[in-house]
Amino acid sequence: MEQLHLTSEWDKTFPASDKVEHSKVCFDNRYGITLAADLYIPKNAQGKLPAIAVSGPFGAVKEQASGLYAQTMAEKGFVALAIDPSFTGESGGQPRYTASPDINTEDFQAAVDFLSLHDRVDPEKIGIIGICGWGGLALNAAAADTRIKATVVSTMYDMSRINQKGYFDEEDNADARYAKLQALNAQRLEDRRSGHIALYGGVVDPLPQDAPFFVKDYYDYYKTSRGYHARSLNSNNGWNLMASLSYLNQPILQRVNEIRSAVLVMHGDKAHSCYMGKDAYAAMVRDNPYTDNKELLLIPGAVHTDLYDGGGKNAIPFDKLADFFRTWLR
């Protein structure tokens, strides 16, 4: 495996729990990229336990929302693994800060590999949680991996849809897509000439007074003490400019209505992204004979980032998530 440099100090955006054991682990995906993850195991638990792999939001690191989810689920009796996706955080992979619908889906499946072989895990009881852009990727993984018995999708984005159609589908036309492709392909040559990979910047800072609400929502999380982290792409210099090129032409969620395992799609009803969760749920249950284990949960008054950390109002229904996994990881 690639030699990774992992910090030994607790540098999360949330306090450590005295109810769980925490350790750092590494494992490879099938592309040979070494992934870094935080493993949380409930203290004093006996025997093999159900397990959950968590990732997201898109552009975040495991020290932010995914770690909070993982630690909380461990407090409720699950082995939980918060992963840094390929090319980001403490995980390996070059070039840095890039994205791929295939490799990012594989990251979830590699986490299932790791958990399936762990001596504290029951390999027949493994689920996943995807947050924001990793919600769409979690659905993609659930459609591909029959070992995943239950999936929670939280405040999801469909990254292919966002790149291909723009926010709220306002750029859903061939000319807009062509202009994006022209710019990205010009950037390819510029990166080659300069020998430097250009980044597009994280969440805008300083925040313009006329910024849309969802930009203010992101700023309030990524750029303040609430959620800032030094390794987070969104908190700092952002993704590789070329990161979105593959998502522009490669859709995800093409077979979600063939998912037989349990899925909970969870969204704040005031989130700017709520339309993506609703549409993904509708596509998943359409002509799907396996709908008794599918659920759409809309959380009243919650905006997008409220489901990252609770938003100061306990917006994440962790007890509901625990009950869902206990029901379907069997």
FENQUI-V769729 format. One record per pair of residues at least 12 apart in sequence whose ideal C-beta (glycine too) atoms are under 7 Angstrom apart, sorted by the first residue. I is the first residue (numbers start at 1). J is the second residue. Records with the same first field share a line. If there is no record, write none. Layout:
I->J + J
//
This chain:
1->26 + 28 + 34
2->34 + 92
4->26 + 34 + 36 + 90 + 92
6->24 + 36 + 90
11->63
12->63 + 67
13->63 + 64 + 227 + 229
14->67 + 68
17->71 + 75
19->42 + 43 + 75
20->40 + 41 + 42 + 43 + 71 + 74 + 75
21->41 + 43
22->38 + 40
23->39
24->36 + 38
25->37 + 39
27->110 + 114
28->110
29->86 + 106 + 107 + 110
30->106 + 110
31->103 + 106
33->86 + 91 + 92 + 93
34->91 + 92
35->83 + 84 + 86 + 91 + 107 + 110
36->84 + 89 + 90 + 91
37->62 + 81 + 82 + 83 + 84
38->62 + 67 + 70 + 82
39->81
40->70 + 71 + 74 + 80
41->74 + 79 + 120
42->74 + 75 + 77
45->77
48->120 + 121 + 122
49->77 + 78 + 79 + 120 + 121 + 122
50->78 + 122 + 125 + 325 + 329
51->78 + 79 + 115 + 121 + 125 + 126
52->73 + 78 + 80 + 127 + 128 + 129 + 325
53->81 + 83 + 108 + 111 + 112 + 115 + 128
54->66 + 69 + 70 + 80 + 81 + 82 + 129
55->83 + 85 + 107 + 108 + 130 + 134
56->130 + 131 + 132 + 133 + 134 + 135
57->131 + 132 + 133 + 134 + 308
58->132 + 133 + 134 + 157 + 159
59->232 + 233 + 234 + 239
60->232 + 234
61->84 + 88 + 89 + 229 + 231 + 232
62->82 + 83 + 84 + 89
63->229
64->227 + 229 + 232
65->131 + 308 + 309
66->82 + 131
67->82
68->309
69->129 + 131
70->82
72->318
73->321 + 322
76->318 + 322
78->325
79->115 + 118 + 120 + 121
81->111 + 114 + 115
83->107 + 111
85->104 + 107
86->103 + 104 + 107
88->233
89->231
90->231
95->197 + 240
96->240
97->199 + 233 + 239 + 240 + 243
98->240 + 242 + 243
99->239 + 243 + 244 + 247
100->246
101->160 + 246 + 247 + 250 + 252
104->137
105->137 + 140 + 141 + 144
108->128 + 137 + 138 + 141
109->141 + 145
112->126 + 145 + 147 + 148
116->147
125->149 + 329 + 330
126->147 + 148 + 149
127->148 + 149 + 150 + 151 + 325 + 329
128->141 + 148 + 151
129->152 + 154
130->153 + 156
131->154 + 155 + 308
132->155 + 156 + 157
133->157 + 159
135->153 + 154 + 155 + 156 + 157
136->156 + 157 + 158 + 159 + 252 + 253 + 280
137->252
138->151 + 153
139->151 + 153 + 253 + 256 + 280
140->252 + 253
142->259 + 261 + 263
143->255 + 256 + 258 + 259
148->261
149->261 + 262 + 328 + 329
150->261 + 262 + 324 + 325 + 328 + 329
151->261 + 263
152->264 + 266 + 321 + 324
153->263 + 265 + 266 + 277
154->266 + 307
155->267 + 268 + 271 + 273 + 304 + 307
156->265 + 273 + 276 + 277 + 280
157->273 + 276
158->252 + 253 + 276 + 280
159->247
160->247 + 250 + 251 + 252
161->276
163->244 + 247 + 248
164->177 + 248
177->248
180->248
181->248
184->242 + 245
187->241 + 242
188->242
197->240
198->241
199->237 + 238 + 239 + 240 + 241
200->238 + 239 + 241
201->237 + 238
202->222 + 233 + 234 + 235 + 236 + 237 + 238
203->218 + 219 + 222 + 223 + 234
205->223
207->219
213->272
214->272 + 304
217->303 + 304 + 305
218->234 + 305
220->305
221->305 + 308
222->234 + 235
223->235
226->309
227->308 + 309
253->280 + 283
256->280 + 283 + 284
257->283 + 284 + 286 + 287 + 288
258->288
259->284
260->290
262->293 + 328
263->284 + 294
264->295 + 297 + 324
265->277 + 280 + 281 + 296
266->297 + 299 + 307
267->298 + 299
268->299 + 302 + 303 + 304 + 306 + 307 + 315
269->298 + 299 + 300 + 302
270->301 + 302 + 303
271->302 + 303 + 304
272->304
273->304
278->296
281->296
293->328
299->315 + 317
302->315
//
